[in-house]
Amino acid sequence: MYQIITGMSKKYYDHIGQDMIKSWLEYWPTNLILTVYSEDDLRIDHPRIQIVSLSTMDQTYHDFQNHTSKKFNERSKTFAKKAWPIMENLKNDQGKLIWLDADVITESEITLSWLDSLLAKNEFSCHLGVPQNEYYSVETGFFIINLENKFKNMFLEKYKTIYYTRDFSNMKKPFDGDVFGRIITEMRPIDNFKFNDLSPSLDSFSPFNRIFKGKMKHYKAKKKITFVSAV
């Protein structure tokens, strides 16, 4: 089955996160649960929504958030609030993991058969590749990882090493999408390592809304300002 996770602060919830959750509840299969990671005391009373405090993350998370080096600005710390829940859930060995950004609004029915069609049994991940100068990155507003894939633990160890050692070399920015892309680049030459890049031509910095047109919409950057809440 699918483990679906997202993350948002109370401020972000009030801005667009509540609409993301409302649309998720309306259009996603009713037997799935959405786990929301937050640094704030979010209260969402629904049996299909689970809240997890980021305070429960291990000490490495708190060390990263408290790091004072100018090399890691507040944006890198913000994206780390996404990275640690991903690492925590990658410890699981059953099913598939989906990350869904808090600014992704679902616009029509999402079925299990459609989700299944995105990731073959022999593929590690389904994601959206994007160009970052000479580097390969991933638009991580939505991705699926097969937790039962034999390469999952290797991916997790590489992901952890980058964040634990703060070695953000061979990528454009110290953000989770660039980390994801760097690891895919490192693992690509390995025999039988396969993945489904939904944007293989790398012809866009933001392919999400084109690839998922009619299914989901990602309200990124300036678009978030003009979003009108449906609640």
C-alpha positions in Angstrom: 0.0 0.0 0.0 1.0 3.6 -0.1 2.4 5.8 2.7 1.7 9.4 1.9 3.5 12.2 3.7 3.6 16.0 3.5 4.8 18.8 5.7 3.6 22.3 6.7 3.8 25.0 9.4 0.6 26.5 10.9 1.2 29.6 8.8 1.5 27.5 5.6 -1.6 25.5 6.6 -3.6 28.7 7.0 -2.3 30.0 3.6 -2.7 27.0 1.3 -2.1 23.7 3.3 -5.8 23.5 4.4 -6.8 23.5 0.7 -4.3 20.9 -0.1 -5.7 18.7 2.6 -9.3 19.4 1.6 -8.6 18.4 -2.0 -6.6 15.3 -0.9 -9.5 14.1 1.2 -11.9 14.7 -1.7 -10.0 13.0 -4.5 -7.6 10.4 -3.1 -8.6 6.8 -2.3 -10.5 6.7 1.0 -8.4 3.8 2.3 -5.3 6.0 2.4 -3.9 8.1 5.2 -2.0 11.4 4.8 0.6 12.0 7.4 1.4 15.7 8.0 4.8 16.7 9.6 4.8 20.1 11.2 7.0 22.2 13.5 3.8 23.7 15.0 0.9 22.3 17.0 -1.5 21.6 14.1 -4.9 20.3 15.0 -6.8 18.6 12.1 -9.6 16.4 13.3 -10.1 13.8 10.6 -9.5 10.0 10.7 -7.5 10.0 7.4 -5.1 12.7 8.6 -2.3 12.0 11.0 -0.1 14.7 12.5 3.5 14.1 13.5 5.6 16.8 15.2 9.0 17.5 13.8 10.2 17.7 17.4 10.2 13.9 17.3 12.9 13.8 14.6 16.3 12.5 15.8 19.1 14.8 17.1 20.7 15.1 13.6 17.6 17.1 12.6 17.9 19.5 15.5 21.6 19.9 14.9 21.0 20.8 11.3 18.3 23.4 12.3 20.6 24.9 14.9 23.6 25.1 12.6 24.9 28.6 12.3 27.2 28.4 9.2 26.4 31.1 6.6 26.7 28.4 4.0 23.3 27.0 5.0 20.7 29.8 4.9 17.2 29.6 6.2 15.9 28.1 3.0 18.1 25.1 3.3 16.8 24.6 6.9 13.3 24.9 5.6 13.8 22.2 3.0 15.5 20.1 5.7 12.0 20.0 7.4 11.1 17.9 4.3 14.2 15.8 4.1 14.1 14.4 7.6 10.5 13.0 7.3 11.5 11.5 4.0 14.5 9.8 5.6 12.4 8.6 8.5 9.8 7.0 6.2 12.5 5.5 4.0 13.4 3.2 6.9 10.2 1.2 6.1 10.6 -1.8 3.9 7.0 -2.4 2.7 4.8 -0.6 0.2 5.5 2.6 -1.6 6.2 6.1 -0.2 4.6 9.2 -1.7 5.7 12.8 -0.9 3.1 15.5 -1.7 4.0 19.1 -1.2 1.7 21.2 0.9 1.0 23.5 -2.1 -0.2 20.8 -4.4 -4.0 21.0 -5.0 -5.6 17.8 -6.3 -8.1 18.6 -9.1 -9.7 15.3 -10.0 -9.9 11.7 -8.8 -6.7 9.9 -8.0 -7.1 6.1 -8.2 -4.9 3.3 -7.0 -4.6 2.0 -10.5 -3.3 5.3 -11.7 -0.7 5.5 -8.9 0.3 1.9 -9.7 0.8 2.8 -13.4 3.5 5.4 -12.5 5.9 2.9 -11.0 6.8 -0.5 -12.4 7.8 -3.3 -9.9 11.4 -3.2 -11.0 11.7 0.6 -10.7 13.1 2.4 -7.6 11.2 5.7 -8.1 8.8 7.8 -10.1 9.8 11.5 -10.2 10.1 14.6 -12.3 13.6 15.4 -13.5 14.6 19.0 -13.9 17.9 20.7 -15.1 20.0 22.7 -12.7 22.8 24.0 -14.9 25.1 21.0 -15.4 23.4 19.0 -12.6 20.4 16.8 -12.5 17.7 17.6 -10.0 14.2 16.5 -9.1 11.0 18.5 -8.7 10.0 16.9 -5.4 6.4 18.3 -5.2 5.4 14.7 -5.9 7.4 11.5 -6.1 7.0 7.8 -5.4 9.6 5.5 -4.0 9.3 1.8 -3.9 10.3 0.9 -0.4 10.7 -2.8 -1.4 13.2 -2.0 -4.1 16.6 -3.6 -3.5 18.3 -0.2 -4.0 16.2 1.6 -1.4 18.7 1.2 1.5 21.6 2.4 -0.7 19.6 5.5 -1.6 18.7 6.2 2.1 22.3 5.8 3.2 23.5 8.3 0.6 20.7 10.7 1.5 21.5 10.5 5.2 25.3 11.0 4.5 24.7 14.2 2.5 22.6 15.7 5.2 24.5 14.4 8.2 27.8 15.6 6.9 26.4 18.6 5.2 28.2 17.7 2.0 26.2 19.5 -0.7 28.8 19.2 -3.4 27.9 18.2 -7.0 24.6 20.0 -6.9 23.4 23.5 -7.5 21.7 24.2 -4.1 21.6 22.5 -0.7 17.9 21.6 -1.1 16.1 18.2 -1.1 15.4 18.1 -4.8 19.1 18.6 -5.7 20.0 15.9 -3.1 17.6 13.5 -4.7 19.0 14.3 -8.2 22.6 13.9 -7.1 21.9 10.4 -5.7 20.0 9.4 -8.8 23.0 10.6 -10.9 25.4 8.6 -8.7 23.3 5.4 -8.8 22.3 5.6 -12.5 25.3 3.6 -13.7 24.5 0.6 -11.4 23.3 -2.5 -13.2 19.5 -3.0 -12.9 18.9 0.4 -11.2 15.8 1.7 -12.9 13.5 4.6 -12.4 10.6 6.4 -14.1 11.5 10.0 -15.0 8.2 11.5 -16.0 10.0 14.5 -17.5 13.1 12.8 -19.2 13.7 15.5 -21.7 14.6 17.9 -18.9 13.0 20.7 -21.0 11.5 22.6 -18.1 12.5 23.8 -14.6 9.0 23.1 -13.4 7.2 20.3 -15.4 4.7 19.4 -12.7 1.6 21.3 -14.0 2.2 20.1 -17.5 2.7 16.4 -16.6 -0.1 16.3 -14.1 -2.5 18.6 -15.9 -6.1 17.9 -14.9 -4.9 15.7 -11.9 -2.9 18.0 -9.7 -1.6 21.6 -9.7 1.5 22.8 -7.9 1.1 26.4 -6.7 4.8 27.4 -6.6 6.5 30.7 -5.8 4.5 33.7 -7.0 1.5 31.6 -7.8 1.0 30.9 -4.1 0.3 34.6 -3.6 -2.6 34.7 -6.0 -4.2 31.4 -4.8 -7.7 32.0 -3.5 -8.7 29.6 -0.8 -11.7 27.4 -1.5 -12.5 27.0 2.2 
